[in-house]
């Protein structure tokens, strides 16, 4: 299971997280977020993919940010259409869908040919995980073979629940875990010790 750490904001903290070798680091290019990233992404080890997180961004602006920041992946959290996704170039695409207790998987169908991954997080007031988990049992009915990211309220307290999920058929196409607020000291500042412990406990 791969790991994505999202909401990176400050250089020193970013370097410390990068030393833990997550598979993805996420940078939020949405100015209404408390984790809004306004700067240049520094050099990162090649093994770490840079993910830019966007919400209903103008397509031309998004393309220029991909180029300027040398993004590997874009994560789309808004109401971006399949047509919008099909016009994006030079980066892999994660399309986000929010779940609470139920989900109509038919909404995925128009995106099957235009996205590389899906991300499922918790439905709430904000375009993001909102800090608590959704009912992962919903994913038993996942009809696609497209790899997906599991997000929303994942922290140290969820390790045992995660292990059960990983051992279940519902996780068959779960490609990566996506963590953020449950590992923060302040918005954008990650607790390195807790992230390290999380990685260790998942693997043992």
C-alpha angles and dihedrals in degrees: 000000000000124000131225121190110199135191099047112174116149126062100225092047091045092055091049092050091046089057088064087062102228113182094236136024117200126214118191114222095183112109096208090064122096085222094054109152113220110174143047120306107240125228111292130187109275092241090066114079117215113229122196114204117211139176117206092324121178107265096231092049091049092051091051092050090051088055098042096046095036091232119190096195138020122209114205115206101170137066094293110163127228087250090055090051092049091058095053115105140189098025140069115252130231112188114201126219125181124223135187116167100328137021136195102225092192088083087072095062098083089052098050094096099037105047133063097205142007125222121206118201138160120289111238145126095294131060091249142055096299091213102278136084128251126220102286091193086079087073091067085084095050103141100191135080092214113120114249140198119230113219143160127087098353113160142139092289090060096058096101092044089049092051089053090049093048089052092051130086089245090073095055093112097028102127103175145003117234118209133181131130098032088064097048133112089187130351106297095008113104125205101237095195092053093047090051091049091049092053091048096047093049091054096047 
